[in-house]
Amino acid sequence: MKILSIAVPCYNSAKYMRKCIDSLLKGGEDVEILIVNDGSFKDNTAEIADEYETKYPGICRALHKENGGHGDAVYEGLKAATGEFFKVVDSDDWVDEKSYALILEKLRYFINESDTELDLLISNFVYEKEGAQHKKVMNYRRVLEKDRILTWDDIGTFLPGQYILMHSVIYRRKMLIECGLWLPKHTFYVDNIFVYYPLPYVRTLYYMDLNFYRYFIGRDDQSVNEEVMIGRIDQQIKVTKLMLDAYNPYKIENHKLRKYMVLYLEIMMVICSILAIKSEDKDNLIKKKELWRYLRRSNIRLFLRLRWGFLGQGVNIPFKLGRKFSVLCYKITQKFYGFN
């Protein structure tokens, strides 16, 4: 039995996917690496995937499919996975070897020795921003006690702008299937759904204070490039609406989980709003207003919390001067957290 299945969605990734896969091979026979070729056509991604499967049988598997987007490739990997746990590593990212070994050792312990069934393991990630001398680390030390089994009752308070991303998580595979996780095709930013949707099904968590995942930022065509995000604001709004529709967080019994899920939705609303403001496009500003109206119609209690919270007020200051102030606040936060 494999300890960990790792899906690597690849779309015209020939220039950088080897670095990613080579870092994952350090896991040896304990892992299966699912190289999902999502209809690549501009380069030899498909051939590289087949090459790894041939060279590392029993570890690497090449999955070829028609193009369906990042989320569909992740979902294809999940359906094909056989490991006890499941993780996604994007083809332009990589993992730290020492942290990798420690995480696999801990997962092995939960499978073979512990009486507790672990649903979610969380670790740190590093913003590998091209050209940046200081690499920002996203850790959860203030929120999660390390190296012990936790429930939602044990978590602390997340800061605004601090939330769990796909880079941070390793989920129990069967839990992802049992919760009915689904990711839409041809849609960017569904990594937020991947992290958010299973949360109410998580009963046990474990935090390892290790800088495991290396998140590359720097390609001009990258989905998190700010200009690209502005161009794809419709997709960001679509994902946000799907998350708003997934649950009424006020029906979540555990108050700490409820508080965190509200924070996550607040961040999604703010991201959509600030992208619309930064675009300086009238149509996008109309879409921003419509999104807030959508929230108001669907969940008035959540609307009041998000609209009149600190962040909601910050992105809804009227007039041009107010929008400039919103952008200034965003840039300060951007510099502090090191994203984009």
C-alpha positions in Angstrom: 0.0 0.0 0.0 1.2 3.5 -0.9 1.4 6.0 1.9 1.0 9.0 -0.3 -0.4 9.7 -3.7 0.8 12.9 -5.3 -1.0 14.4 -8.3 1.1 16.6 -10.6 -1.2 18.4 -13.0 0.8 19.2 -16.2 -0.1 21.5 -19.1 2.7 22.3 -21.5 5.0 22.0 -18.5 8.1 20.5 -20.2 10.4 23.3 -19.2 10.0 22.8 -15.5 8.2 19.6 -14.7 11.4 17.5 -14.3 12.5 19.6 -11.3 9.1 19.0 -9.6 9.0 15.2 -10.3 12.6 14.6 -9.4 12.0 16.2 -6.0 9.0 13.9 -5.4 11.0 10.8 -6.4 12.9 11.2 -3.2 9.9 9.6 -1.5 10.8 6.2 -3.0 8.4 3.3 -3.0 6.2 4.9 -0.3 4.7 7.3 -2.8 2.9 7.1 -6.2 3.4 10.1 -8.5 0.5 10.7 -10.8 1.7 12.8 -13.7 -1.5 14.1 -15.2 -1.0 15.4 -18.7 -4.0 17.7 -19.2 -4.1 17.7 -23.0 -0.7 19.4 -23.5 0.1 20.2 -27.2 2.8 22.9 -27.3 5.6 20.7 -26.1 6.7 17.2 -25.1 4.9 17.1 -21.7 3.2 13.8 -22.7 6.5 12.1 -23.7 8.2 13.2 -20.4 5.3 11.8 -18.4 5.7 8.5 -20.2 9.4 8.5 -19.8 9.1 8.8 -16.0 6.5 6.0 -15.9 8.9 3.7 -17.9 11.9 4.6 -15.8 10.2 4.4 -12.4 7.5 1.7 -12.7 5.5 1.3 -9.5 6.2 4.9 -8.5 5.3 7.1 -11.5 2.1 6.8 -13.5 1.3 8.9 -16.6 -2.3 9.8 -17.0 -3.3 11.4 -20.3 -6.6 13.2 -20.8 -8.3 15.9 -22.8 -7.7 19.4 -21.6 -10.1 20.1 -18.7 -8.1 22.6 -16.7 -6.2 22.4 -13.4 -9.1 21.3 -11.3 -10.1 18.5 -13.7 -6.5 17.3 -13.7 -6.5 17.2 -9.9 -9.8 15.4 -9.9 -8.4 12.8 -12.4 -5.5 12.3 -10.2 -7.7 11.8 -7.2 -9.8 9.2 -9.0 -6.7 7.2 -10.0 -5.0 7.5 -6.6 -4.5 4.5 -4.4 -2.5 5.9 -1.5 -3.8 6.4 2.0 -3.2 10.2 1.7 -3.4 12.6 -1.2 -1.5 15.7 -2.1 -1.3 18.0 -5.1 2.0 19.5 -6.3 1.9 21.8 -9.2 4.4 21.1 -12.0 6.3 24.3 -11.5 6.7 23.8 -7.8 8.8 21.3 -5.8 9.3 20.0 -2.3 12.1 20.0 0.3 13.8 16.7 0.7 14.4 16.6 4.4 10.9 17.8 5.2 9.5 15.3 2.8 11.2 12.4 4.6 9.9 13.6 8.0 6.3 14.0 6.7 6.3 10.5 5.1 7.6 9.1 8.4 4.7 10.7 10.3 2.1 9.6 7.8 3.5 6.0 8.1 3.1 6.3 11.8 -0.6 7.2 11.5 -1.2 4.3 9.1 0.6 1.6 11.0 0.9 2.6 14.7 -1.6 5.2 15.8 -5.1 4.5 17.0 -6.2 7.8 15.5 -7.4 8.2 11.9 -5.8 11.4 10.6 -7.8 13.5 8.1 -5.5 16.4 7.5 -1.8 17.1 7.8 -0.7 20.7 7.5 2.8 22.0 6.9 4.4 25.3 5.9 5.1 26.5 2.4 7.7 28.9 1.0 7.0 31.6 -1.6 9.9 31.0 -4.1 9.4 34.4 -5.7 11.8 34.9 -8.6 14.3 37.6 -7.9 13.4 38.0 -4.2 16.3 37.7 -1.8 14.1 37.0 1.1 11.8 34.0 0.7 8.6 34.5 2.6 7.5 31.4 4.7 3.8 30.9 5.4 3.6 29.1 8.7 0.8 28.4 11.2 2.7 28.5 14.5 0.4 31.1 16.0 -2.7 29.0 15.1 -1.8 25.3 15.4 0.2 23.6 18.1 2.8 21.5 16.3 3.4 17.7 16.6 0.2 16.7 18.3 -3.2 15.5 17.2 -5.7 18.4 17.0 -9.4 18.9 16.5 -11.0 22.2 15.4 -11.5 23.0 19.1 -7.7 23.2 19.5 -7.0 25.8 16.8 -6.2 29.4 17.4 -7.2 32.6 15.6 -6.1 33.1 12.0 -4.9 36.6 11.0 -6.6 38.4 8.2 -4.9 37.3 5.0 -3.6 34.1 6.6 -5.3 30.9 5.5 -4.6 27.3 4.6 -3.7 26.9 0.9 -3.4 23.8 -1.3 0.3 23.9 -0.8 -0.1 23.4 3.0 -2.4 20.4 3.0 -2.3 16.6 2.8 -5.8 15.1 3.0 -6.8 11.5 3.8 -7.7 10.3 0.3 -10.9 8.4 1.2 -12.2 11.4 3.1 -11.9 13.5 -0.1 -14.0 10.9 -1.9 -16.5 10.5 0.8 -17.1 14.2 1.2 -18.1 14.4 -2.5 -15.3 16.8 -3.6 -15.8 18.0 -7.1 -13.8 20.5 -9.1 -15.3 22.2 -12.2 -13.6 21.9 -15.6 -11.9 24.8 -17.4 -11.8 26.9 -14.3 -8.8 28.5 -12.6 -8.4 29.0 -8.9 -10.2 25.8 -7.9 -7.4 25.0 -5.5 -9.5 27.1 -3.1 -12.4 24.7 -3.5 -10.0 21.8 -3.0 -9.0 23.1 0.4 -12.3 24.6 1.5 -14.9 22.0 0.6 -13.6 19.1 2.8 -13.1 21.2 6.0 -16.4 20.3 7.7 -15.5 16.6 7.2 -12.1 16.9 8.9 -12.2 15.5 12.5 -8.4 15.3 13.2 -5.5 17.6 12.2 -1.8 17.4 12.7 0.6 20.3 12.1 4.3 19.9 11.3 6.3 23.1 11.4 8.4 22.2 8.3 9.0 24.3 5.2 7.9 21.5 2.9 6.3 22.9 -0.2 8.2 25.4 -2.5 5.7 27.6 -4.3 7.3 29.2 -7.4 6.1 32.7 -8.4 7.6 34.5 -11.3 6.3 33.3 -14.7 4.5 35.9 -16.7 1.8 33.4 -17.7 1.3 32.0 -14.2 -2.3 31.9 -13.0 -1.4 33.9 -9.9 0.4 36.7 -11.8 -1.6 39.8 -11.0 -2.3 40.8 -14.5 -3.4 37.3 -15.4 -5.7 37.2 -12.4 -7.3 40.5 -13.4 -7.8 39.1 -16.9 -9.5 36.0 -15.3 -11.6 37.9 -12.8 -14.7 36.1 -14.1 -13.2 32.8 -13.0 -12.2 34.1 -9.6 -15.8 35.3 -9.1 -17.2 31.9 -10.3 -15.0 30.0 -7.7 -16.0 32.4 -5.0 -19.7 31.9 -5.7 -19.3 28.1 -5.7 -17.6 28.4 -2.3 -20.4 30.7 -1.0 -23.0 28.2 -2.2 -21.2 25.1 -0.8 -22.2 25.7 2.9 -24.0 28.2 5.1 -21.1 28.6 7.5 -23.5 29.6 10.3 -24.8 26.0 10.3 -21.4 24.6 11.0 -21.6 23.5 14.7 -18.0 24.0 15.7 -17.5 27.7 16.3 -13.8 27.8 15.6 -14.2 26.0 12.3 -17.2 28.3 11.5 -15.0 31.3 12.2 -12.2 30.1 10.0 -14.6 29.3 7.1 -16.1 32.8 7.3 -12.5 34.2 7.2 -11.8 32.2 4.1 -14.9 33.5 2.4 -14.0 37.0 3.4 -10.5 36.6 1.8 -12.1 35.4 -1.4 -14.5 38.3 -1.5 -11.7 40.8 -0.9 -9.5 39.2 -3.7 -12.3 39.6 -6.2 -13.0 43.1 -5.1 -9.4 44.3 -5.2 -8.8 42.8 -8.6 -11.8 44.7 -9.9 -10.6 47.9 -8.4 -7.0 47.5 -9.7 -8.3 46.8 -13.2 -9.8 50.3 -13.3 -12.4 48.8 -15.7 -16.0 49.9 -15.4 -17.4 46.4 -16.3 -15.2 44.8 -13.6 -16.4 47.3 -11.0 -20.0 46.4 -12.0 -19.1 42.7 -11.5 -17.7 43.5 -8.1 -21.0 45.1 -7.0 -23.0 42.2 -8.4 -20.9 39.8 -6.4 -21.7 41.6 -3.2 -25.4 41.7 -4.2 -25.2 38.0 -4.8 -23.9 37.4 -1.3 -26.6 39.7 0.1 -29.4 37.7 -1.6 -28.0 34.3 -0.7 -27.0 34.9 2.9 -27.8 38.2 4.5 -26.1 37.3 7.8 -22.8 36.5 6.1 -23.2 39.6 3.9 -23.5 41.8 6.9 -20.4 40.2 8.6 -18.2 40.5 5.5 -19.5 43.8 4.1 -19.1 45.7 7.4 -16.0 43.9 8.6 -12.7 45.7 8.4 -11.6 44.1 5.1 -15.1 44.4 3.5 -15.2 48.1 4.3 -11.7 48.5 3.0 -12.6 47.3 -0.5 -15.9 49.1 -0.6 -14.8 52.7 0.0 -16.7 54.9 -2.6 -15.3 57.1 -5.3 -11.9 57.1 -7.0 -10.0 58.3 -3.9 -11.5 55.5 -1.9 -10.4 52.9 -4.5 -6.9 54.3 -4.4 -6.8 53.8 -0.6 -8.0 50.2 -1.0 -5.2 49.5 -3.5 -2.7 51.0 -1.1 -3.8 48.8 1.7 -3.6 45.8 -0.6 -0.1 46.6 -1.6 1.0 46.8 2.1 -0.6 43.4 2.7 1.0 42.1 -0.4 4.5 43.2 0.7 3.9 41.7 4.2 2.8 38.3 3.0 5.0 38.1 -0.1 2.3 36.8 -2.5 2.1 37.5 -6.2 
